[in-house]
């Protein structure tokens, strides 16, 4: 049973690596930014970008030396540099693996904060959002829709940290 699950996961990762090069979930640009830039220029990929609202997620998963304010400035600088190369940037927000356990207010705060980061700091009006782990609920999807965002469900993609 466990070996079948592991085989399915390996097959999915292989398929994503093969077919997902045109879509990147950007979660650790502070670690893999140069590798990501090379990949983006080669494949003209669309990027679903993590925002400062996910500082705690990024810190626990990858580690961050910067504080939240410095990390926000780092993201802004990096995303503006790839925006200038013509790369399509969209939202990527990790709410929770169990979003139904979060309050409506918390979901709204995280999604709005990410949207506002794009609008105010990057001068980009995002059109799409991918929720981390594809974990969303009706509340999260309604919040996204009120902002004019199309919720993108499962799709082939790679992660920036796979480029290391």
N, C-alpha and C positions, 0 to 999 in steps of 0.2 A: 504494500500500500504506500509506504513512505517513498520507496524507490520510484514508483509511478508518478508521484507528486513531484519529486525532484526532477525526473525526466521531463515532465510537462513544463516546469519552470525553465529548465535549460533550453528546451525547444522554443519557448516564448522569448527568452532573452536572445537566442540566435536569430529568430525571425525579426525581432525589433532591430537588432544590429544590422541585419541585411536590408530590411525595408524601411527602417525608421530614420535614416540619415537626414531626411529633409525636415524633420521635426525634432527639436531639442527641448527637453525640460531643463531649464537652467536653475540649479540649486546651489552651486558652489563656485561662482565666478571668482571669488577671492582666492581660490586654490587652483583652478584649472582655466583661468581666463585666456591665457595665450594659446593653449591647445584648442579651446573653443573658437577663438577668432580664426585660427587656421581652418578649422572645420567649416565654419560659417562661410568663409570666403570661397571655399572649394565647392560646397553643396548648396549655397544660398538657402540655408534652412530657415524655417520659421522658429522663433524662440518663445516659449512660454516661460516667463521670468518670475522668479521669486522676488518678493518685495520686503521692505523693512518690517512689515507686519508679521513676518515669519522669522524674525531674528532668533527667537528661542528655539524653533525647530532647527534652523541651520546651525546654531551653536551646539545643540545636543547631538546632531547627526554628524557634523563635519568639524566643529570647533571653529571659533572665531577669536582672534586676538584683540580686535577692535571692540569698542563699546557700541551701543546701538546707534548713536548719532554718527560715529565714524563709519560704521558699516553702511548706513544709509547713504552717506557721501560717496563711499566706495562703489556702491551699486549704481548710484546716479552717474558717476564718472564713467564707469564701465559700460552701462547700457547706452549712454549718449554716444560713446565711441563706436559701438556697433550699429547704432541707429544711423550714424553718419555714413556707414558703409552700405546703407540701404537694406538692412536686415529688418524683417517684419517682427516686431516685438508685441507680445500679448501677455495676458495675466496668468499666473500660476500661483494658486493660494492653497496652502495646507491648513485646513480647519482642524480636523481631528480624524482619526480612523473611525470614530463613532460620532459624526457630526450631530446626530440627534440628541446627544448628551450635552451639547453646548447650548447656552441660552440664545434666543433669537438676537438679542442685543450684541453678544460676543461675535456671532457670525456676521452680523451687519457691520460691526466695527472693523473686523478684519478685512472684509471684502471692500468696504468703502475706503478704508485706509490705503489699500493696494491700488484701487481705482484712482484715488486722489494723488498718490505718488506718481502714477503714470501721467495724469492730467497736468499736475502742477510742476513736478520736477523734470519730467522727460518731455513734456509738451506733446504727448501722444494720447489720442482718444482711443482706448482699447475697444476692440469689437468682440473679443472672445476671452473666455476664461476656462482653464482646466483646473479642476480641484485635485489636490494631491491625493494620491492613492485612489483617484476617481471616487472619493468619498464625499458625497454631498447628500442633501436631503431636500425636501420640497421648499423649506424656508430659504436655504442657501441659493437654490435655483431661482426662486422668486426675487430675492434681493438682486441677484445678477441680472435678471431680466428687467427689473426697474431701472437699472443703469444702462440698458440697451446692449447687454452682453449676451452673446450666444454661448451656451454651456456646451463645451466639447467633451464628449464621452470617450470611451476607450478608443485608442488609435495607435498605430505603429509610431514609435518614437525612441529616441535614445536620451540618456542623461549626460550632462556635461561631465560628470565625474566618471563616466565610462571612457572618456577620452584621455585619461591620465596615462 
